[in-house]
Amino acid sequence: MKYYPISLDISNKRCTVIGGGDVAERKVRRLLDCGARVTVVGKRLSPKLKDLKARKRIEHIASDYRSECVSGSFLVIGATDNVRVNGRIYRDAKKEGILVNIVDDPEHCDFILPSLLERGDLSISVSTGGKSPALSRKLRMELEGRYGHEYEILIRIMGMLRKRVIRRGHSSEENRTLFEAVVNSDILEKIRAKDWDGVRKRIKELTGEVIVDFITGE
């Protein structure tokens, strides 16, 4: 199986996780981070899931799995340790045309979840096509040493610049040349050194734009 890589917008969409243990908890947290409306199905919840329920971050169906639990979902994740239940989840989701992932069972998945490194809005994912999550995690940890938090600041700057530069109305080729000049400059080194005046100066030299605050975008 060769998966088609995609970044999916799940903001404000109903996503259902079947299971209330540690594995389900990890899946729930990533869904919440991406703005999903999360429903968890299971008689028992881990302490952290109980806390999320108490803070009304998740909805909870305190019962064994039933077919109607997935109705109306945009996406379903089966995170139980019961093969028969997971099989029902998969069949029910497929019947309703719902995207489904059964944890640690690539043959019963419309999608798999890569190991993810995040630096603000920069995401670097590593996938082995479901064959070795352990290797994915190892590679992600190696990438953590290569891509530090300076990239979080750089991507924030590039987002600010993109809006301003596109408003000028120049051609895509001209804009691309300008953006490449910034990312191929010494700006990362200046960010690492916390040389903020140097960062602002380089941006002004390369783009003509003045960015005062990298947090607010002024």
KAFEN-V926141 format. One line per field, one symbol per residue. psi: psi as a letter, one per 20 degrees, with the letter a starting at -180 (. if undefined). burial: + if it has 9 or more other ideal C-beta (glycine too) atoms within 8 Angstrom, else -. A space follows every 10 residues. Layout:
psi = ???
burial = ???
This chain:
psi = poqopqppoj pjqppppoqj ahghgggggh ghhjjqoppp pqhqqqhhhg ghghjkhqqp omrrpqhihi pjqhqppolr joggghhggg ggghhjkppq popkmhilph qqorppppnc ippoqpqkki hnhghggghg hhhhhhnaih hggghgghgg hgggghihjr qhgggggggh hghjakhghh ghikmhhhgg ggggghijqo ogpigik.
burial = --+------+ --++++++++ +-+++-++-+ ++---+-+++ ++--++--++ -++----+-+ +---+---++ --++++++++ ----++++++ -+++---+++ +++-++-++- ++--+++-++ -+-+++++++ --+--++-++ --+---+--+ ++++++++++ ++-++----- ----+--++- +++---++-+ +------+++ -+++-++-+- +--+--+-
